[in-house]
């Protein structure tokens, strides 16, 4: 894990942004709970602290450890030079062996939370994990909504859930960003109803999940299922990418102890 922390120091930092811009990160942190020790949390904080708004999926909810780890991350972020706040959702309504929560963290100097985030009751009966919705004001600019979402794993029901995301934007008078782990890649035709409303994926053809072992060619990425869907009206995408905190095949096993997904991020300017 020490070698992984050293590697993180070599990653480029996000440059400072004008007041009307911000960076949003989305990350499925596999089973964020008791199994994540201080070293793993340090890796997460190193990856998060240069961003302004962070969406997390897979916060363990079968005991308090998941929410406690989010609080520990927020506490560590507050020691990086910026003030952070956070919210953790209630467990979504559906029952599974590994119930989970969502989390949202943000820099208070950049963003102001408006009201209380909530799980979407409209989609609760139709999604295994209904979206977690929050409204923010970008300081020096306007207001917007964000939906944090984790779709059901690779199955016919995945497409049913993703198709329902197109019902979200018409319900809001302000721009809505949709980030998370969709368990479905952007080229799939299931995205058509959302794309027809002027949405586009921030990342294209960029795998974000980690294989258990490297291939003979030294490749350790698998599926391009983590993304942020951005409306073309209200936001301009400046830049977007994933953060490859693995770096090489000999680091893959250690990296997978943090998560089997890498974070994705997008720089946005409000129009």
Buried (B, 14 or more C-beta within 10 A) or exposed (E): BEEBBEBBEEBEEBEEBEEBBBBBBBBBBBBBBBEBEEBBBBBBBBBBBBBBBBBBBBBBBEEEBBBBBBBBBBEBBBEBEBEBBBBBBEBBBBEEEEBBBBBBBBBBEBBBBBEEBBBBEEBBEBBBBBBBBBBBBBBEBEBBBBBBBBBBEEEEBBBBBBBBBBBBBEEEEBBBBBBBBBBBBBEEEBBEBBBEBEBBBBBEEBBBBBBEEBEEEEEBBBBBBBBBBBBBEBBEBEEBBBBBBBBEBEBBEBBBBBBBBBBBBBBBBBE
